[in-house]
């Protein structure tokens, strides 16, 4: 799977500014065809991307992604999986 460096850079910059996005928002705002793959790519690249379940007022549940600070458990997982660089 190939993602545009521009798509990745724009998404990372937005995450670093504190934004949270659903998969459909990532697809529409950044032109990413497969948002889940992009999130996995960012995680493998060392970014601490967290998925939070959110329920709206209609009772619909969806997932929002955000960039966070890595926990000790996350750091151990990253080191165990040999991810080259941790980025925050």
Steps between C-alpha positions, in 0.01 A plus 500: 500500500639838404393822667593844378765670713287812479194318638708357782668833579169688506336239724795490742512881515130511576532231768790694656272804520259298715241396243301177522350329196275211409602275210245668273635846593856388419379370164313817407735767642832345402401295196612172657335204328558260793511696829547189716809404302634856538450483878682167512778642283542796738511266798765285333689821427513568875208737562287433809158506330216418738149386406219619725143376476249783508121478530296791367164623625318255268678204657722437196851385586803578286878522537702821511876496455744736670870539562588448864790455732623143514442304819761268649310200364493658154874569517571140595287380209681733260839383623392137482379543143820682399332815371795719397407839648243619751339829402270722700 
